Amino acid sequence: MLAEFAVLPIHQDHFSSSIATALNEVKQCHVQFTLGPMGTSLEGTSDQVFLALRKCYEKLAKLEGRIVMTITLDSRKTNPTSLSEMINSVEDRLVSNSKNRGL
């Protein structure tokens, strides 16, 4: 299962401390993750992914007065793909398109 999530503590100007706290929870769940500028992508079994999301939520809900958390899930029964496969597919097409256009 793949997931992307973002968590925003309301009433904070800088989120880096809260994001680091959330990612420490993710690390304990043994899921692969990729930190991005607007969210974090997760890869693992559905149990691992949901556990990581729940632990992030619970930890930050204890520390912050209010948080907003957005979650996007991608679950495939056939032909599952990894985060790296999805990224490589797009990058391959970018290179291919550039060559076809003579760039």
Backbone torsions as a table, in degrees:
resi	resn	phi	psi	omega
1	MET	NA	141.0	173.8
2	LEU	-111.5	147.8	176.7
3	ALA	-147.3	151.6	170.2
4	GLU	-129.4	136.1	179.5
5	PHE	-141.5	155.3	173.7
6	ALA	-136.6	140.2	178.7
7	VAL	-128.5	130.3	-176.7
8	LEU	-125.5	111.4	173.0
9	PRO	-72.9	124.9	179.0
10	ILE	-75.4	147.3	179.5
11	HIS	76.4	26.2	174.4
12	GLN	-126.5	141.4	176.0
13	ASP	-85.3	-31.7	-178.3
14	HIS	-124.9	132.7	-174.2
15	PHE	-102.7	-6.8	-169.9
16	SER	-58.6	-38.6	179.7
17	SER	-65.2	-44.1	179.3
18	SER	-67.3	-38.0	178.6
19	ILE	-65.5	-41.9	177.2
20	ALA	-61.5	-40.6	177.2
21	THR	-61.5	-44.8	179.2
22	ALA	-62.9	-42.7	-177.9
23	LEU	-69.6	-27.8	173.1
24	ASN	-63.8	-35.0	175.4
25	GLU	-67.4	-40.8	179.1
26	VAL	-60.8	-44.0	-178.4
27	LYS	-57.5	-33.8	-178.9
28	GLN	-71.6	-14.7	-175.6
29	CYS	-96.2	0.9	176.3
30	HIS	58.6	40.6	172.6
31	VAL	-107.0	152.3	172.3
32	GLN	-76.1	141.7	176.6
33	PHE	-144.0	152.5	176.5
34	THR	-130.3	119.5	178.3
35	LEU	-81.1	131.5	176.2
36	GLY	-121.9	173.3	-177.3
37	PRO	-69.7	-22.4	-177.1
38	MET	-122.0	3.2	-179.4
39	GLY	174.8	179.7	-179.1
40	THR	-126.5	135.0	177.1
41	SER	-99.0	140.9	-180.0
42	LEU	-121.4	150.1	176.0
43	GLU	-142.1	126.7	178.9
44	GLY	175.1	-169.4	174.6
45	THR	-69.7	163.6	179.0
46	SER	-60.8	-38.7	178.1
47	ASP	-61.9	-43.8	179.9
48	GLN	-64.6	-45.2	-177.4
49	VAL	-64.5	-47.8	-179.2
50	PHE	-66.3	-35.0	176.6
51	LEU	-64.0	-44.8	179.5
52	ALA	-61.5	-44.2	179.1
53	LEU	-63.2	-44.0	179.9
54	ARG	-63.8	-43.2	-179.5
55	LYS	-64.0	-39.9	176.6
56	CYS	-60.8	-49.3	-179.4
57	TYR	-58.8	-51.5	-176.3
58	GLU	-61.4	-41.9	-179.4
59	LYS	-64.1	-48.3	-177.6
60	LEU	-72.2	-31.9	177.9
61	ALA	-63.7	-31.3	176.9
62	LYS	-72.6	-33.2	-173.4
63	LEU	-89.7	-27.1	-173.0
64	GLU	-113.9	151.9	177.1
65	GLY	-71.3	-33.1	-178.7
66	ARG	-156.4	135.5	175.5
67	ILE	-133.4	152.3	171.7
68	VAL	-117.8	129.5	-178.6
69	MET	-128.4	125.7	175.9
70	THR	-110.3	142.4	-176.9
71	ILE	-137.2	132.8	172.6
72	THR	-122.3	129.8	-177.8
73	LEU	-115.2	145.3	174.1
74	ASP	-132.6	108.9	-178.3
75	SER	-124.0	119.0	-179.7
76	ARG	-117.5	134.0	176.2
77	LYS	-83.3	-32.6	179.2
78	THR	-117.8	148.6	178.6
79	ASN	49.8	55.5	178.4
80	PRO	-63.6	145.7	178.3
81	THR	-121.9	154.4	178.6
82	SER	-95.5	167.3	176.0
83	LEU	-57.8	-45.2	-177.9
84	SER	-65.5	-36.6	177.4
85	GLU	-63.7	-40.6	-179.8
86	MET	-65.8	-42.7	179.5
87	ILE	-65.8	-45.3	179.9
88	ASN	-61.4	-37.6	179.1
89	SER	-60.8	-44.8	178.9
90	VAL	-67.1	-44.3	-179.6
91	GLU	-62.7	-39.1	176.5
92	ASP	-61.0	-40.7	179.5
93	ARG	-68.9	-35.4	176.5
94	LEU	-62.2	-45.2	179.0
95	VAL	-64.5	-45.4	-179.8
96	SER	-61.1	-44.4	178.9
97	ASN	-64.3	-37.0	179.5
98	SER	-66.5	-40.4	179.5
99	LYS	-67.6	-39.9	-179.8
100	ASN	-66.1	-28.0	-179.7
101	ARG	-94.2	-1.1	179.0
102	GLY	74.1	26.8	-179.7
103	LEU	-87.7	NA	NA
